Amino acid sequence: MDSDWEDLVQVIRTAANGAANALVGNGEHFYYFSLITSGEAHSPIVSAWSWEALDRATASAPDPEKAKAELKWSYADSPYMGFGENDFFRPVVAAFSKRPPMQYDWPKETWQKEYDFRLSAMEEALRRVDAGGAFGTGLKRDQIAVLVEVMPPDSTNADRARRLNGPSAIAAWLEEAAED
């Protein structure tokens, strides 16, 4: 791709790497790390879940197991929703603000090209964060689903999940949360 794409990948990678290292380094066991974006591919934000955070969030529920099943993959209900916005993602917001604004009155091809540009940059950024070991290696890496998700959910989320993860890392997510 072009230098604009590489620049966007790098700024997202730097932010996502900072957030991932801060989260994974906090002593909790994360099973979900996602860059969340809108259907217009706006600047992404992080959402993540650890088993410890899920236990805390459901401890006082009348049926903790049912509550866990409902919250397990909820990006919006995560205590780590928006993690690192101020510490890591300000340059990402600035980079996205320099992109052409997503306009629904654009020709479909023009809109799709910009949308794909943005989503592919997010995906490549997480691929590079992962390659750098931020989510662990081997068995440890297989225990975390690393995602780039469009909200509201659509089937392309599962496509990106498959490209970013080995089968065991996303088996539960595909079964329980994917819109595919």
Disulfide bonds with the S-S distance in Angstrom:
none
